C-alpha cells in the first residue's frame, strides 16, 4: 500500500512535465530544434549547479538562500582580480576560498548561535548582495583578457564548455553522495541526527561541510556566469533563485521516497529550463513565467509534504 501511495505522488510532477513538453512541441516548431536544446542546457547550468548545492544543504536538514549572493560576490571578485592583472589560476583559487568561507559562515552562525537557517541565510544573502553591489557599483562588469572568452567560445563534441562543466560536476557529485563515506554521513546528518550522533558522527561538522560544499558549487556557477555571459549583470543569480528552489523540490517529488538527491536536482533544473524556454517561445511574458514557476513550487511542495509529512525527511 505504501509503495503504491509513494508512486502515485510522482504522477503529478511527471504528468506536468509530459503535458508541458507536448504542448510546447505542438505550438512551437523551434522548441525541439538542436539549437534550442543546446541553449536550454546552457540555461540549465545556471540552475543545476546552485540547485545541487542547495540540495546538499537541505538533505542535512538545513536551508540556504544566500547562494545567490555568494555567486554574485565570487563573480565580481573574479572579474575585478582578472582586470587587476592577477593570473587566472590564482583568481579562481581566491574566488573558491571566498565562496567556501561565505557559505561556511552560514553553518557556523546557525550551529554556534542557534539561528534559524532561513533567517540566517536571508541576512547573509542581503549582506553578500550588498557586497556584490559595492564591488561592481551596481553596474554590469566584464573581464578583460582572453581567459574567460576562451572558455565561452570553446566547443567540445558540439557542446559548449559550460554544459560540459555542468555534466562533469553532476557526475562527480552523484558519485560523492552515493559512493563515499562523506555522502553517507551527510545523509545520516539530515536523516536522523540523534542516531547519527550515537554512532559517532559529528553532525555539526558535517552540516558545515554541507554548506561549504554549496560554496564550491556556487563558485563553479560563478565561473560559468562570468564565462558564458562575458561578465556579470547585477544580481544575475538572484533572478534565478526561485528556479533553483523549484528544481530541488521538483527533483525531490520525483524520488520514490521523497529523498532529496543530486540526480533529482539536475532533472528539476532541466524541467525548469525547458519550461521557461517553451513558455518564452510561445510568447508568454517573463512575468507570467515567474507566476507559473511560483505556483509549481507550491504544488510540488504540497505534494512532497503529503508524501513525507514534512519538507525534508529522509526515512
C-alpha positions as CSV (number, residue, x, y, z in Angstrom):
1,X,0.0,0.0,0.0
2,X,2.8,2.4,0.9
3,X,4.6,1.6,-2.3
4,X,1.5,2.5,-4.4
5,X,1.0,5.7,-2.5
6,X,4.5,6.8,-3.0
7,X,4.4,6.0,-6.7
8,X,1.1,7.8,-7.1
9,X,2.6,11.0,-5.7
10,X,5.1,11.0,-8.5
11,X,2.4,11.2,-11.2
12,X,1.7,14.9,-10.7
13,X,5.2,16.2,-11.4
14,X,5.9,13.7,-14.2
15,X,2.4,14.5,-15.7
16,X,3.1,18.2,-15.6
17,X,6.4,17.7,-17.4
18,X,5.0,15.5,-20.1
19,X,2.0,17.7,-20.8
20,X,4.1,20.8,-20.9
21,X,6.6,19.1,-23.3
22,X,3.8,18.0,-25.6
23,X,2.2,21.5,-25.7
24,X,5.5,23.2,-26.3
25,X,6.3,20.8,-29.2
26,X,3.0,21.4,-30.8
27,X,2.8,25.1,-30.5
28,X,6.4,26.0,-31.2
29,X,8.3,24.3,-34.1
30,X,11.7,25.6,-32.9
31,X,11.2,24.0,-29.4
32,X,12.7,20.7,-30.4
33,X,15.4,22.2,-32.6
34,X,19.0,21.3,-31.8
35,X,19.9,24.9,-31.3
36,X,17.2,25.4,-28.8
37,X,18.1,22.2,-26.9
38,X,21.7,23.5,-26.6
39,X,20.5,26.9,-25.5
40,X,18.3,25.4,-22.9
41,X,21.0,23.2,-21.5
42,X,23.3,26.3,-21.1
43,X,20.5,28.0,-19.2
44,X,20.0,24.8,-17.1
45,X,23.6,25.2,-16.0
46,X,22.8,28.3,-14.0
47,X,20.1,26.5,-12.2
48,X,21.5,23.0,-11.8
49,X,24.8,24.0,-10.2
50,X,23.4,26.0,-7.3
51,X,20.4,23.6,-7.0
52,X,22.9,20.8,-6.2
53,X,24.4,22.9,-3.5
54,X,21.0,23.7,-2.0
55,X,20.0,20.1,-2.2
56,X,23.1,19.0,-0.2
57,X,22.3,21.6,2.5
58,X,18.7,20.6,2.6
59,X,19.3,16.9,2.9
60,X,21.3,17.6,6.1
61,X,18.2,19.3,7.5
62,X,19.1,23.0,6.8
63,X,18.3,25.6,4.2
64,X,20.2,28.2,2.3
65,X,19.1,31.4,0.4
66,X,22.5,33.1,0.5
67,X,23.9,31.2,-2.5
68,X,22.7,34.0,-4.8
69,X,24.9,36.4,-3.0
70,X,27.8,34.0,-2.8
71,X,27.6,33.6,-6.6
72,X,27.5,37.4,-7.1
73,X,30.4,38.1,-4.9
74,X,32.5,35.3,-6.4
75,X,31.7,36.5,-9.9
76,X,32.5,40.2,-9.4
77,X,35.6,39.2,-7.4
78,X,36.9,37.1,-10.3
79,X,36.3,39.9,-12.8
80,X,38.0,42.6,-10.6
81,X,41.0,40.4,-9.9
82,X,41.5,39.5,-13.6
83,X,41.2,43.1,-14.6
84,X,43.8,44.0,-11.9
85,X,46.2,41.7,-13.7
86,X,46.1,38.7,-11.2
87,X,46.8,35.4,-13.0
88,X,43.6,33.5,-13.8
89,X,44.6,30.4,-11.8
90,X,45.2,32.5,-8.7
91,X,41.9,34.3,-9.4
92,X,40.0,31.1,-9.4
93,X,41.7,29.9,-6.2
94,X,40.9,33.2,-4.4
95,X,37.3,33.1,-5.5
96,X,36.9,29.5,-4.4
97,X,38.2,30.3,-1.0
98,X,35.9,33.3,-0.7
99,X,32.9,31.2,-1.8
100,X,33.6,28.4,0.7
101,X,34.2,30.8,3.6
102,X,30.9,32.7,2.9
103,X,28.9,29.5,2.9
104,X,30.8,28.0,5.9
105,X,29.9,31.2,7.8
106,X,26.3,30.3,7.4
107,X,26.9,26.9,9.0
108,X,28.9,28.4,11.8
109,X,26.3,31.1,12.7
110,X,23.4,28.6,12.5
111,X,25.1,26.0,14.7
112,X,27.0,28.2,17.1
113,X,24.3,30.7,17.8
114,X,21.2,28.5,17.0
115,X,19.9,31.0,14.4
116,X,17.1,29.6,12.2
117,X,18.6,28.7,8.8
118,X,16.0,30.8,6.9
119,X,16.6,33.9,9.0
120,X,20.4,33.4,9.0
121,X,20.7,32.9,5.2
122,X,18.3,35.7,4.4
123,X,20.6,38.0,6.4
124,X,23.8,36.7,4.8
125,X,22.1,36.9,1.4
126,X,21.4,40.6,1.9
127,X,25.0,41.1,3.1
128,X,26.5,39.3,0.2
129,X,24.3,41.0,-2.4
130,X,25.3,44.3,-0.8
131,X,28.9,43.4,-1.1
132,X,28.4,42.4,-4.7
133,X,27.0,45.8,-5.5
134,X,29.7,47.6,-3.5
135,X,32.4,45.9,-5.7
136,X,30.6,46.3,-9.0
137,X,29.0,49.7,-8.2
138,X,25.7,48.1,-9.3
139,X,26.8,48.0,-12.9
140,X,27.4,45.2,-15.4
141,X,31.1,44.5,-15.3
142,X,33.1,42.3,-17.7
143,X,36.6,40.7,-17.6
144,X,39.5,41.8,-19.7
145,X,41.9,39.3,-21.3
146,X,41.3,36.1,-23.2
147,X,40.8,33.5,-20.4
148,X,37.1,33.7,-19.9
149,X,36.4,34.4,-23.6
150,X,38.4,31.2,-24.5
151,X,36.1,29.2,-22.1
152,X,33.0,30.9,-23.6
153,X,33.8,30.1,-27.2
154,X,35.3,26.6,-26.7
155,X,33.2,23.7,-28.1
156,X,33.7,20.0,-27.5
157,X,31.6,17.5,-29.5
158,X,29.2,20.2,-30.3
159,X,28.6,21.3,-26.7
160,X,29.8,24.4,-25.1
161,X,32.2,24.4,-22.1
162,X,29.6,25.4,-19.5
163,X,27.5,22.4,-20.5
164,X,30.4,20.1,-20.0
165,X,31.2,21.7,-16.7
166,X,27.7,21.0,-15.6
167,X,27.7,17.4,-16.8
168,X,31.1,16.6,-15.1
169,X,30.0,18.4,-11.9
170,X,26.7,16.4,-11.8
171,X,28.6,13.1,-12.2
172,X,31.2,14.0,-9.6
173,X,28.5,15.0,-7.1
174,X,26.4,11.8,-7.7
175,X,29.5,9.7,-7.1
176,X,30.4,11.6,-3.9
177,X,26.8,11.4,-2.5
178,X,26.1,7.8,-3.4
179,X,29.5,6.1,-3.3
180,X,31.5,7.7,-0.5
181,X,31.5,7.9,3.3
182,X,31.1,11.6,3.1
183,X,27.8,11.2,1.2
184,X,26.6,8.6,3.7
185,X,27.4,10.9,6.7
186,X,25.7,13.9,5.1
187,X,22.5,11.8,4.5
188,X,22.7,10.5,8.0
189,X,23.0,14.0,9.4
190,X,19.7,15.0,8.0
191,X,18.0,11.6,8.2
192,X,18.3,11.1,12.0
193,X,20.5,13.4,13.9
194,X,20.3,11.6,17.2
195,X,21.0,8.2,15.6
196,X,23.9,9.8,13.7
197,X,25.3,11.2,17.0
198,X,25.1,7.8,18.7
199,X,27.2,6.1,16.0
200,X,29.9,8.8,16.4
201,X,29.1,11.2,13.5
202,X,29.8,14.8,14.3
203,X,26.6,16.2,12.8
204,X,27.6,19.8,13.4
205,X,30.8,19.3,11.4
206,X,29.0,17.7,8.5
207,X,26.4,20.5,8.5
208,X,29.3,23.0,8.0
209,X,30.7,20.7,5.3
210,X,27.4,20.7,3.5
211,X,27.4,24.5,3.5
212,X,31.0,24.5,2.3
213,X,30.2,22.2,-0.5
214,X,27.4,24.5,-1.5
215,X,30.1,27.2,-1.6
216,X,32.2,25.1,-4.0
217,X,29.2,24.7,-6.3
218,X,28.4,28.4,-6.1
219,X,32.0,29.1,-7.2
220,X,31.6,26.7,-10.2
221,X,28.3,28.5,-11.0
222,X,30.0,31.9,-10.8
223,X,32.7,30.7,-13.2
224,X,30.1,29.7,-15.7
225,X,28.3,33.1,-15.3
226,X,31.4,35.1,-16.0
227,X,32.5,32.9,-18.8
228,X,29.2,32.4,-20.6
229,X,27.9,36.0,-20.2
230,X,31.3,37.6,-20.7
231,X,30.8,39.4,-17.3
232,X,28.2,39.6,-14.6
233,X,24.9,41.5,-14.7
234,X,23.8,43.0,-11.3
235,X,22.1,40.3,-9.2
236,X,22.1,37.8,-12.1
237,X,22.0,34.8,-9.7
238,X,19.2,36.4,-7.6
239,X,16.9,36.4,-10.6
240,X,17.2,32.6,-10.8
241,X,16.7,32.0,-7.1
242,X,13.1,30.7,-7.5
243,X,14.1,28.4,-10.3
244,X,16.8,26.8,-8.1
245,X,14.3,26.2,-5.2
246,X,11.8,24.7,-7.7
247,X,14.4,22.4,-9.2
248,X,15.3,20.9,-5.8
249,X,11.7,20.3,-4.8
250,X,10.7,19.0,-8.2
251,X,13.6,16.5,-8.1
252,X,12.5,15.6,-4.5
253,X,9.0,14.9,-5.8
254,X,10.3,12.6,-8.4
255,X,12.0,10.4,-5.8
256,X,10.1,7.4,-4.7
257,X,10.8,8.0,-1.1
258,X,10.8,11.8,-1.4
259,X,14.5,12.0,-0.7
260,X,16.5,15.0,-1.8
261,X,19.2,13.9,-4.2
262,X,21.7,15.2,-6.8
263,X,20.2,13.5,-9.8
264,X,16.7,14.8,-8.9
265,X,18.0,18.4,-8.5
266,X,19.5,18.1,-12.0
267,X,16.3,16.8,-13.5
268,X,14.4,19.5,-11.7
269,X,16.7,22.1,-13.2
270,X,16.3,20.6,-16.7
271,X,12.5,20.8,-16.2
272,X,12.7,24.5,-15.2
273,X,14.9,25.2,-18.2
274,X,12.5,23.6,-20.7
275,X,9.5,25.2,-19.0
276,X,11.0,28.7,-19.3
277,X,12.1,28.1,-22.9
278,X,8.8,26.6,-24.0
279,X,6.7,29.4,-22.5
280,X,9.1,32.0,-23.9
281,X,8.8,30.6,-27.4
282,X,5.0,30.7,-27.1
283,X,5.3,34.4,-26.4
284,X,4.4,34.2,-22.8
285,X,5.7,37.3,-20.8
286,X,8.5,36.7,-18.3
287,X,6.2,38.0,-15.6
288,X,3.7,35.2,-16.2
289,X,6.6,32.6,-16.4
290,X,7.5,33.6,-12.9
291,X,3.9,33.3,-11.8
292,X,3.7,29.8,-13.2
293,X,7.0,28.8,-11.6
294,X,5.8,30.1,-8.2
295,X,2.6,28.1,-8.5
296,X,4.6,25.0,-9.4
297,X,6.7,25.5,-6.3
298,X,3.6,25.5,-4.1
299,X,2.1,22.4,-5.8
300,X,5.3,20.4,-5.7
301,X,6.0,21.3,-2.1
302,X,2.4,20.4,-1.1
303,X,2.7,17.1,-2.9
304,X,6.1,16.4,-1.3
305,X,4.7,17.3,2.2
306,X,1.8,15.0,1.8
307,X,4.2,12.2,0.8
308,X,6.6,12.7,3.7
309,X,4.7,14.7,6.4
310,X,7.5,17.3,6.2
311,X,9.6,19.2,3.8
312,X,12.8,17.4,4.5
313,X,12.5,13.9,5.7
314,X,14.9,11.1,4.8
315,X,13.4,7.9,6.2
